[in-house]
Amino acid sequence: MTGSKHYYIDSFDTVALSSFRVAQSPFAHRYVTDQTVFCMYCDRLYPVKMTPDEDPVANYWKLRRGVMLYDVPEKPLEIIGPDAARLLERVLVCRAETLAVGRARYGIACTGEGTVLMDGVVMRLAPDRFWYVKANGEFMSWLQANAIGLDVEVRDPDSRVLQIQGPQSLDVLDAAISGGLPEDFKYFHARFFEVCGQTLWVSRTGWTGEAGIEIYCNSGPEATDHDALWDGLFACGERFGMEFSSSSSMGIRRVESGILDNGTDIEPDLTPFGAGIGQFVRFDKEDFIGRAALETADRSQLLFGLICATAAPESGMHVRFGDHGVGHITIGTWSPTLEAGVGYVRFDRPLPGDDWLAKTVMLHDRDGTPHPATVDTLPFVDKEKQLPRVPWRGPSS
């Protein structure tokens, strides 16, 4: 595998899957063929490969230089009622009460032992109405169980999400709302817009580390006309060259951007400190689930980036330091920007008397061949995370 430019996040086998208890996207009929390969996330199907010869790198560069649309399986949960903020203060390690309407915040939920149960983005739509856009896994029952005795309802709004990502994503949004996108629509801001004639919630967030937006569809009596939205967005995006892509190009970019996936990268036994996201734990708030355990937890970081010039890390590959196995890869890919393999390494334990950062370790590929690799900070690309924060200054010329 020496010198291999392996661009797929992980190898996978294709199996037939019944749609029973699995939600297909309302947009699927606009792009699905008999060659489309799906994965499942939050009990929702999403495309990971459109055709056998799909080129994820070509779409990656379109994402990095222009704009791409993705049909993603993210699933918001709605927390609504007078005690909505109180419930979120109880289950999340971040502050919820101080979150302004029209703002979003990264929020981690921990178990009583201080390990990460769920992560996602919490958004405030109104004083007593929040959405928590969760990662894969069950979380509604956890919220409902912890809501006992509170005046709050937890429900599934059945909102399907589209992501428009890339440097020209805000141009597409400006066109889709017929102009006038305000300059104060900043990173991790959100609000209702008239998008292609339909009132929809839009956030300046995404899964790529580029400038981007997410558009949340409605269900129920005011259900979104999905076909009209799809056609309208592509009509607005045509002048900017917007195209549709499976998640393959997004997957490369999310690893470069250091975005973690709960349950795979953030393994169930990791605390926020072990996962390298301890800065999001707010001890200056009132009691929350896991607080006591986190106050006395080991603060050592165990999840890092790994960069390798001669091989692309893949999930499950072993990492050695000296004569000892010290960890494994959770995810990896070949970075077209860095022209190197990048991935996340989960170490088994702290390095005695030192830190893993900047250490040279050996990555063992599928054939057992060792490759020197360097432990790095995340993200790999755009270290200061300025790309998604780019200010909106009006339509591009």
The 8 nearest C-alpha neighbors of each residue, nearest first, counted from 0:
[[1, 3, 2, 310, 364, 366, 309, 368],
 [2, 0, 309, 3, 310, 370, 368, 311],
 [3, 1, 309, 310, 0, 4, 308, 311],
 [2, 4, 0, 1, 310, 5, 311, 309],
 [5, 3, 333, 6, 2, 311, 310, 340],
 [4, 6, 333, 3, 7, 311, 332, 310],
 [7, 5, 333, 332, 4, 8, 251, 56],
 [6, 8, 9, 5, 332, 247, 10, 251],
 [7, 9, 332, 331, 6, 250, 330, 251],
 [10, 8, 7, 313, 11, 314, 330, 331],
 [9, 11, 7, 8, 12, 313, 314, 5],
 [12, 10, 9, 13, 8, 14, 7, 38],
 [11, 13, 14, 10, 36, 9, 15, 38],
 [14, 12, 11, 15, 36, 37, 16, 38],
 [13, 15, 16, 12, 36, 11, 37, 17],
 [14, 16, 17, 13, 18, 36, 37, 12],
 [17, 15, 14, 18, 19, 21, 13, 37],
 [16, 18, 19, 15, 21, 20, 14, 22],
 [17, 19, 21, 20, 16, 22, 23, 44],
 [20, 18, 21, 17, 22, 16, 23, 42],
 [21, 19, 18, 22, 42, 17, 43, 23],
 [20, 22, 18, 42, 19, 43, 23, 44],
 [23, 21, 43, 44, 42, 24, 20, 18],
 [22, 24, 44, 43, 25, 21, 27, 18],
 [23, 25, 27, 26, 22, 44, 159, 45],
 [26, 24, 27, 23, 225, 28, 159, 226],
 [25, 27, 24, 28, 29, 225, 226, 70],
 [28, 26, 24, 29, 31, 25, 30, 23],
 [27, 29, 30, 31, 26, 25, 24, 32],
 [30, 28, 27, 26, 31, 226, 229, 25],
 [29, 31, 28, 27, 32, 26, 49, 243],
 [32, 30, 28, 27, 35, 29, 33, 49],
 [33, 31, 34, 35, 30, 49, 50, 28],
 [32, 34, 35, 31, 36, 50, 49, 30],
 [35, 33, 32, 50, 49, 36, 51, 31],
 [36, 34, 49, 32, 33, 48, 31, 50],
 [35, 37, 48, 47, 46, 49, 34, 38],
 [38, 36, 46, 45, 47, 44, 35, 39],
 [37, 39, 45, 44, 47, 46, 40, 36],
 [38, 40, 44, 43, 42, 45, 37, 41],
 [39, 41, 42, 43, 135, 72, 44, 38],
 [40, 42, 135, 43, 136, 74, 72, 39],
 [43, 41, 40, 21, 39, 22, 44, 20],
 [44, 42, 22, 40, 39, 41, 72, 21],
 [43, 45, 39, 23, 38, 37, 22, 40],
 [44, 46, 37, 38, 72, 71, 39, 47],
 [47, 45, 37, 245, 48, 36, 246, 38],
 [48, 46, 246, 245, 37, 247, 36, 38],
 [49, 47, 36, 245, 46, 35, 50, 247],
 [48, 50, 35, 245, 34, 36, 53, 46],
 [49, 51, 53, 34, 52, 48, 35, 36],
 [52, 50, 53, 49, 34, 48, 35, 54],
 [51, 53, 50, 54, 49, 48, 55, 34],
 [54, 52, 50, 51, 55, 49, 48, 57],
 [53, 55, 56, 57, 52, 58, 248, 247],
 [56, 54, 248, 58, 247, 57, 59, 53],
 [55, 57, 59, 58, 54, 60, 248, 6],
 [58, 56, 59, 60, 55, 54, 61, 248],
 [59, 57, 61, 55, 56, 60, 248, 62],
 [58, 60, 248, 56, 62, 57, 61, 55],
 [59, 61, 63, 62, 57, 58, 64, 56],
 [60, 62, 58, 64, 65, 59, 63, 66],
 [63, 61, 165, 59, 66, 60, 67, 65],
 [62, 64, 60, 61, 165, 65, 59, 166],
 [65, 63, 61, 62, 60, 166, 165, 66],
 [64, 66, 61, 167, 62, 165, 166, 63],
 [65, 67, 165, 62, 241, 167, 164, 168],
 [66, 68, 242, 241, 62, 164, 163, 243],
 [69, 67, 163, 243, 162, 242, 244, 164],
 [70, 68, 162, 161, 244, 71, 243, 163],
 [69, 71, 161, 162, 160, 45, 68, 72],
 [70, 72, 73, 160, 69, 161, 45, 162],
 [73, 71, 43, 45, 40, 74, 44, 41],
 [74, 72, 71, 160, 132, 75, 41, 133],
 [73, 75, 132, 133, 72, 41, 76, 158],
 [76, 74, 132, 131, 130, 133, 77, 73],
 [75, 77, 155, 131, 130, 154, 132, 156],
 [76, 78, 130, 154, 153, 129, 155, 79],
 [79, 77, 153, 129, 83, 152, 128, 130],
 [78, 80, 128, 83, 152, 127, 151, 77],
 [79, 81, 151, 127, 83, 82, 150, 152],
 [80, 82, 127, 83, 150, 151, 79, 84],
 [83, 81, 85, 150, 151, 80, 84, 149],
 [84, 82, 80, 79, 86, 85, 151, 78],
 [85, 83, 87, 96, 86, 82, 95, 88],
 [84, 86, 82, 88, 83, 87, 89, 96],
 [87, 85, 89, 83, 88, 84, 146, 82],
 [86, 88, 84, 90, 89, 85, 91, 95],
 [89, 87, 85, 86, 91, 95, 90, 84],
 [88, 90, 287, 86, 87, 91, 288, 85],
 [89, 91, 87, 288, 108, 88, 287, 86],
 [92, 90, 108, 93, 107, 87, 88, 106],
 [91, 93, 280, 107, 281, 108, 287, 106],
 [94, 92, 91, 281, 106, 280, 279, 95],
 [95, 93, 96, 97, 88, 92, 284, 98],
 [96, 94, 98, 97, 88, 84, 87, 93],
 [95, 97, 84, 98, 94, 88, 85, 99],
 [96, 98, 95, 94, 99, 84, 100, 93],
 [99, 97, 95, 96, 102, 100, 123, 94],
 [100, 98, 102, 101, 97, 123, 126, 96],
 [99, 101, 123, 125, 102, 124, 126, 98],
 [100, 102, 189, 190, 123, 188, 124, 99],
 [101, 103, 188, 189, 99, 100, 122, 123],
 [102, 104, 122, 187, 121, 188, 120, 123],
 [105, 103, 121, 120, 106, 122, 187, 102],
 [106, 104, 120, 119, 121, 107, 103, 118],
 [105, 107, 119, 120, 93, 118, 91, 104],
 [106, 108, 118, 91, 92, 117, 109, 119],
 [109, 107, 91, 117, 116, 90, 118, 115],
 [110, 108, 115, 116, 114, 113, 289, 288],
 [109, 111, 113, 112, 289, 114, 116, 288],
 [110, 112, 289, 113, 288, 109, 292, 114],
 [113, 111, 110, 292, 289, 114, 109, 293],
 [114, 112, 289, 292, 110, 293, 109, 111],
 [115, 113, 270, 269, 109, 110, 112, 268],
 [114, 116, 109, 270, 117, 108, 269, 271],
 [115, 117, 109, 108, 110, 114, 267, 118],
 [118, 116, 108, 115, 107, 261, 134, 109],
 [119, 117, 107, 106, 134, 108, 133, 261],
 [118, 120, 133, 132, 106, 134, 105, 107],
 [119, 121, 105, 132, 104, 106, 131, 103],
 [120, 122, 131, 104, 103, 130, 106, 132],
 [123, 121, 103, 130, 129, 102, 124, 131],
 [122, 124, 129, 100, 125, 101, 102, 128],
 [123, 125, 128, 129, 100, 101, 122, 126],
 [124, 126, 128, 127, 100, 123, 129, 101],
 [127, 125, 128, 100, 123, 124, 129, 99],
 [128, 126, 80, 125, 81, 79, 83, 129],
 [127, 129, 79, 125, 124, 126, 78, 123],
 [130, 128, 123, 78, 122, 124, 77, 79],
 [131, 129, 77, 122, 76, 121, 75, 78],
 [130, 132, 121, 76, 75, 120, 133, 122],
 [133, 131, 75, 120, 119, 74, 130, 76],
 [134, 132, 119, 131, 74, 118, 75, 135],
 [133, 135, 119, 118, 261, 136, 117, 132],
 [136, 134, 41, 40, 133, 261, 137, 262],
 [137, 135, 41, 138, 134, 117, 40, 262],
 [136, 138, 139, 140, 135, 141, 41, 117],
 [139, 137, 141, 140, 142, 136, 117, 133],
 [138, 140, 142, 141, 143, 137, 153, 76],
 [139, 141, 143, 142, 138, 144, 137, 145],
 [142, 140, 138, 144, 139, 143, 145, 137],
 [143, 141, 139, 145, 140, 144, 146, 138],
 [142, 144, 140, 146, 145, 141, 139, 153],
 [145, 143, 141, 146, 142, 147, 140, 139],
 [144, 146, 142, 143, 147, 141, 86, 90],
 [147, 145, 143, 149, 144, 142, 86, 148],
 [148, 146, 149, 145, 144, 143, 150, 151],
 [147, 149, 146, 150, 145, 151, 144, 82],
 [150, 148, 146, 147, 151, 82, 86, 85],
 [151, 149, 82, 81, 80, 148, 152, 83],
 [150, 152, 80, 82, 83, 149, 79, 81],
 [153, 151, 79, 78, 80, 154, 150, 83],
 [152, 154, 78, 77, 143, 79, 151, 142],
 [155, 153, 77, 76, 156, 152, 78, 139],
 [154, 156, 76, 157, 77, 75, 153, 158],
 [157, 155, 158, 154, 77, 76, 218, 75],
 [158, 156, 155, 218, 159, 217, 74, 75],
 [159, 157, 216, 156, 217, 215, 218, 160],
 [158, 160, 216, 215, 157, 161, 72, 74],
 [159, 161, 215, 214, 71, 216, 158, 73],
 [162, 160, 70, 214, 213, 69, 71, 163],
 [161, 163, 213, 69, 68, 212, 164, 214],
 [164, 162, 68, 212, 211, 168, 67, 213],
 [165, 163, 211, 168, 67, 66, 210, 162],
 [164, 166, 66, 62, 168, 210, 209, 65],
 [165, 167, 65, 210, 168, 66, 64, 209],
 [168, 166, 170, 66, 65, 165, 169, 171],
 [167, 169, 171, 165, 164, 170, 211, 66],
 [170, 168, 172, 171, 167, 173, 211, 391],
 [171, 169, 173, 167, 168, 172, 394, 174],
 [170, 172, 174, 168, 236, 169, 173, 235],
 [173, 171, 175, 169, 174, 170, 176, 168],
 [174, 172, 178, 170, 180, 176, 171, 175],
 [173, 175, 177, 171, 172, 178, 176, 235],
 [174, 176, 172, 195, 194, 177, 173, 235],
 [175, 177, 194, 173, 174, 178, 193, 195],
 [178, 176, 174, 175, 173, 179, 195, 194],
 [179, 177, 173, 174, 176, 180, 175, 172],
 [178, 180, 181, 173, 177, 176, 393, 174],
 [179, 181, 173, 178, 182, 184, 176, 393],
 [182, 180, 183, 184, 179, 391, 393, 392],
 [181, 183, 391, 184, 392, 180, 390, 185],
 [182, 184, 181, 185, 391, 390, 188, 180],
 [185, 183, 182, 181, 188, 186, 391, 189],
 [186, 184, 188, 183, 187, 390, 203, 388],
 [185, 187, 203, 388, 188, 387, 204, 184],
 [188, 186, 103, 203, 204, 102, 185, 189],
 [189, 187, 102, 185, 186, 203, 101, 202],
 [190, 188, 202, 101, 201, 102, 203, 187],
 [191, 189, 101, 200, 201, 192, 202, 188],
 [190, 192, 200, 199, 201, 198, 193, 189],
 [193, 191, 198, 194, 199, 190, 200, 176],
 [192, 194, 198, 197, 196, 176, 195, 199],
 [195, 193, 176, 197, 196, 175, 192, 198],
 [194, 196, 175, 231, 197, 176, 228, 193],
 [195, 197, 194, 193, 198, 176, 228, 175],
 [198, 196, 193, 194, 195, 199, 223, 228],
 [197, 199, 193, 192, 194, 191, 196, 200],
 [200, 198, 191, 192, 197, 215, 216, 201],
 [199, 201, 191, 215, 190, 214, 192, 202],
 [202, 200, 214, 189, 213, 190, 191, 215],
 [201, 203, 189, 213, 212, 204, 188, 187],
 [204, 202, 212, 186, 187, 188, 211, 189],
 [203, 205, 212, 202, 187, 211, 213, 186],
 [204, 206, 211, 207, 212, 213, 162, 203],
 [205, 207, 253, 208, 249, 258, 204, 252],
 [208, 206, 253, 252, 209, 205, 249, 256],
 [209, 207, 256, 387, 206, 253, 386, 210],
 [210, 208, 387, 386, 207, 165, 211, 164],
 [209, 211, 387, 165, 166, 386, 164, 388],
 [212, 210, 164, 168, 163, 165, 205, 203],
 [211, 213, 203, 204, 163, 202, 162, 205],
 [212, 214, 162, 202, 201, 161, 204, 163],
 [213, 215, 201, 161, 160, 200, 162, 216],
 [216, 214, 160, 200, 158, 159, 199, 201],
 [215, 217, 158, 159, 223, 160, 199, 214],
 [218, 216, 222, 223, 158, 221, 215, 219],
 [217, 219, 222, 157, 221, 158, 223, 220],
 [220, 218, 222, 221, 217, 156, 157, 223],
 [219, 221, 222, 218, 217, 223, 224, 156],
 [222, 220, 219, 218, 223, 217, 224, 198],
 [223, 221, 218, 217, 219, 220, 224, 216],
 [222, 224, 217, 225, 216, 221, 218, 197],
 [225, 223, 227, 226, 228, 222, 197, 216],
 [226, 224, 228, 227, 223, 229, 26, 25],
 [225, 227, 229, 228, 224, 230, 26, 29],
 [228, 226, 230, 224, 225, 229, 231, 195],
 [227, 229, 231, 225, 226, 230, 232, 224],
 [230, 228, 226, 232, 231, 227, 225, 233],
 [231, 229, 227, 233, 228, 232, 234, 226],
 [232, 230, 228, 234, 229, 233, 195, 227],
 [233, 231, 235, 229, 234, 230, 236, 228],
 [232, 234, 236, 230, 235, 231, 237, 229],
 [233, 235, 231, 237, 232, 236, 230, 238],
 [236, 234, 232, 233, 237, 174, 175, 171],
 [235, 237, 233, 241, 239, 171, 234, 238],
 [236, 238, 240, 239, 234, 235, 233, 241],
 [239, 237, 240, 236, 235, 241, 234, 171],
 [240, 238, 236, 237, 241, 167, 65, 66],
 [239, 241, 237, 238, 236, 242, 66, 65],
 [242, 240, 236, 66, 67, 239, 237, 68],
 [241, 243, 67, 68, 240, 244, 66, 233],
 [244, 242, 68, 67, 69, 241, 245, 70],
 [245, 243, 69, 246, 68, 242, 67, 58],
 [244, 246, 47, 46, 247, 48, 49, 69],
 [245, 247, 47, 249, 248, 250, 46, 244],
 [248, 246, 250, 249, 245, 55, 47, 48],
 [249, 247, 59, 55, 250, 251, 246, 58],
 [248, 250, 246, 252, 247, 251, 207, 253],
 [251, 249, 247, 253, 248, 252, 246, 254],
 [252, 250, 248, 249, 254, 253, 332, 255],
 [251, 253, 255, 249, 207, 250, 254, 256],
 [254, 252, 207, 256, 250, 258, 255, 251],
 [255, 253, 257, 256, 252, 251, 258, 250],
 [254, 256, 252, 379, 253, 380, 257, 378],
 [257, 255, 378, 253, 208, 254, 258, 380],
 [256, 258, 378, 377, 254, 255, 259, 253],
 [259, 257, 253, 256, 254, 260, 206, 378],
 [260, 258, 264, 257, 261, 265, 254, 253],
 [261, 259, 264, 263, 265, 262, 258, 134],
 [262, 260, 265, 263, 264, 134, 259, 118],
 [261, 263, 266, 265, 267, 264, 260, 135],
 [262, 264, 266, 265, 261, 260, 329, 330],
 [265, 263, 260, 329, 266, 259, 261, 262],
 [266, 264, 261, 262, 263, 274, 260, 269],
 [265, 267, 262, 263, 264, 268, 269, 261],
 [268, 266, 269, 262, 115, 265, 114, 116],
 [269, 267, 266, 114, 270, 115, 265, 273],
 [270, 268, 114, 273, 267, 266, 274, 115],
 [269, 271, 114, 273, 272, 115, 113, 274],
 [272, 270, 277, 276, 274, 273, 275, 115],
 [273, 271, 277, 275, 270, 298, 274, 276],
 [272, 274, 300, 301, 270, 269, 275, 271],
 [275, 273, 302, 271, 272, 276, 269, 265],
 [274, 276, 272, 300, 273, 277, 302, 271],
 [277, 275, 271, 278, 274, 272, 279, 273],
 [276, 278, 272, 271, 279, 280, 275, 274],
 [277, 279, 276, 280, 281, 272, 275, 271],
 [278, 280, 277, 276, 281, 93, 92, 106],
 [281, 279, 92, 278, 277, 93, 282, 271],
 [282, 280, 283, 93, 92, 284, 279, 94],
 [281, 283, 284, 280, 290, 285, 92, 294],
 [282, 284, 281, 285, 280, 94, 286, 93],
 [285, 283, 282, 281, 286, 94, 93, 287],
 [286, 284, 287, 283, 282, 88, 89, 281],
 [285, 287, 290, 284, 89, 288, 88, 282],
 [288, 286, 89, 290, 90, 289, 285, 88],
 [287, 289, 111, 90, 290, 89, 109, 110],
 [288, 290, 111, 113, 292, 110, 109, 291],
 [289, 291, 293, 292, 287, 288, 294, 286],
 [292, 290, 294, 293, 289, 295, 113, 111],
 [291, 293, 113, 289, 290, 112, 294, 295],
 [294, 292, 296, 290, 113, 295, 291, 289],
 [293, 295, 291, 292, 296, 290, 282, 289],
 [296, 294, 293, 292, 297, 291, 298, 290],
 [297, 295, 293, 294, 292, 298, 113, 270],
 [296, 298, 299, 295, 272, 273, 293, 300],
 [297, 299, 272, 296, 300, 273, 277, 295],
 [300, 298, 297, 273, 349, 272, 301, 275],
 [299, 301, 273, 275, 272, 302, 274, 298],
 [300, 302, 273, 346, 345, 274, 299, 349],
 [303, 301, 345, 274, 344, 300, 275, 273],
 [304, 302, 344, 343, 376, 375, 301, 305],
 [303, 305, 343, 375, 376, 377, 342, 374],
 [306, 304, 374, 342, 375, 341, 373, 343],
 [305, 307, 341, 373, 372, 340, 374, 342],
 [306, 308, 372, 340, 309, 339, 310, 341],
 [309, 307, 339, 340, 310, 306, 372, 2],
 [308, 310, 2, 1, 307, 370, 3, 339],
 [311, 309, 340, 3, 1, 2, 307, 308],
 [310, 312, 340, 333, 332, 5, 341, 313],
 [313, 311, 331, 342, 332, 340, 341, 310],
 [314, 312, 331, 330, 316, 9, 328, 315],
 [313, 315, 329, 330, 328, 316, 331, 9],
 [314, 316, 328, 327, 329, 313, 317, 330],
 [317, 315, 328, 327, 314, 313, 364, 363],
 [318, 316, 327, 363, 326, 362, 315, 328],
 [319, 317, 362, 326, 327, 361, 325, 324],
 [318, 320, 324, 361, 325, 323, 360, 321],
 [321, 319, 360, 323, 322, 325, 361, 324],
 [320, 322, 323, 319, 360, 324, 361, 325],
 [321, 323, 320, 319, 324, 325, 361, 360],
 [324, 322, 319, 320, 321, 325, 318, 326],
 [323, 325, 319, 318, 326, 320, 322, 317],
 [324, 326, 319, 347, 346, 318, 323, 320],
 [327, 325, 346, 318, 347, 345, 324, 317],
 [326, 328, 317, 318, 345, 316, 344, 315],
 [327, 329, 344, 314, 315, 316, 343, 330],
 [328, 330, 314, 264, 343, 344, 315, 263],
 [331, 329, 314, 342, 313, 343, 328, 8],
 [332, 330, 342, 312, 313, 341, 8, 311],
 [331, 333, 8, 311, 6, 341, 340, 312],
 [332, 334, 340, 6, 311, 5, 4, 339],
 [333, 335, 338, 337, 336, 339, 340, 332],
 [336, 334, 338, 337, 333, 56, 339, 6],
 [337, 335, 334, 338, 380, 339, 255, 333],
 [336, 338, 339, 334, 335, 380, 340, 379],
 [339, 337, 335, 334, 336, 333, 340, 308],
 [338, 340, 308, 337, 334, 333, 307, 341],
 [339, 341, 311, 333, 307, 310, 306, 334],
 [342, 340, 306, 331, 305, 332, 333, 312],
 [341, 343, 331, 305, 330, 312, 304, 332],
 [344, 342, 304, 303, 328, 305, 329, 330],
 [343, 345, 328, 303, 327, 302, 304, 305],
 [346, 344, 302, 326, 327, 301, 328, 347],
 [345, 347, 326, 301, 348, 325, 344, 302],
 [346, 348, 326, 325, 345, 301, 349, 327],
 [347, 349, 346, 350, 301, 325, 326, 351],
 [350, 348, 351, 299, 301, 354, 300, 346],
 [349, 351, 353, 354, 355, 352, 348, 346],
 [352, 350, 353, 349, 354, 348, 355, 299],
 [351, 353, 350, 354, 349, 355, 299, 348],
 [352, 354, 350, 351, 355, 349, 356, 358],
 [355, 353, 356, 350, 349, 352, 351, 358],
 [354, 356, 358, 350, 357, 374, 353, 349],
 [355, 357, 374, 358, 354, 375, 376, 303],
 [358, 356, 374, 375, 373, 355, 359, 354],
 [357, 359, 374, 356, 355, 373, 360, 354],
 [360, 358, 373, 372, 374, 371, 357, 361],
 [359, 361, 320, 372, 319, 371, 373, 358],
 [360, 362, 371, 319, 370, 318, 369, 372],
 [361, 363, 318, 370, 369, 317, 371, 372],
 [364, 362, 369, 367, 368, 317, 316, 318],
 [363, 365, 367, 366, 368, 316, 362, 369],
 [366, 364, 367, 363, 316, 368, 0, 313],
 [367, 365, 364, 368, 363, 0, 369, 316],
 [366, 368, 363, 364, 365, 369, 317, 362],
 [367, 369, 363, 364, 366, 370, 365, 0],
 [370, 368, 363, 362, 361, 367, 364, 371],
 [371, 369, 362, 361, 363, 372, 309, 368],
 [370, 372, 361, 360, 362, 307, 359, 369],
 [373, 371, 307, 360, 306, 359, 361, 370],
 [372, 374, 359, 306, 305, 358, 357, 375],
 [373, 375, 305, 357, 356, 358, 304, 359],
 [376, 374, 304, 305, 357, 356, 373, 303],
 [375, 377, 304, 303, 378, 379, 356, 374],
 [378, 376, 257, 379, 304, 375, 303, 256],
 [377, 379, 257, 256, 382, 380, 255, 376],
 [378, 380, 255, 377, 256, 382, 257, 381],
 [379, 381, 255, 378, 382, 256, 337, 336],
 [382, 380, 384, 383, 385, 378, 379, 386],
 [381, 383, 378, 384, 380, 379, 377, 385],
 [382, 384, 381, 385, 378, 386, 380, 377],
 [385, 383, 381, 382, 386, 387, 208, 388],
 [384, 386, 388, 383, 387, 389, 381, 382],
 [385, 387, 209, 388, 389, 384, 210, 208],
 [388, 210, 386, 209, 389, 385, 208, 186],
 [389, 387, 385, 186, 386, 390, 210, 185],
 [388, 390, 386, 387, 385, 391, 210, 186],
 [391, 389, 388, 392, 185, 182, 183, 184],
 [390, 392, 182, 393, 389, 169, 184, 185],
 [393, 391, 390, 182, 394, 395, 181, 389],
 [392, 394, 391, 395, 180, 182, 170, 179],
 [395, 393, 170, 396, 392, 173, 169, 391],
 [396, 394, 393, 170, 167, 392, 169, 239],
 [395, 394, 393, 170, 239, 167, 392, 238]]
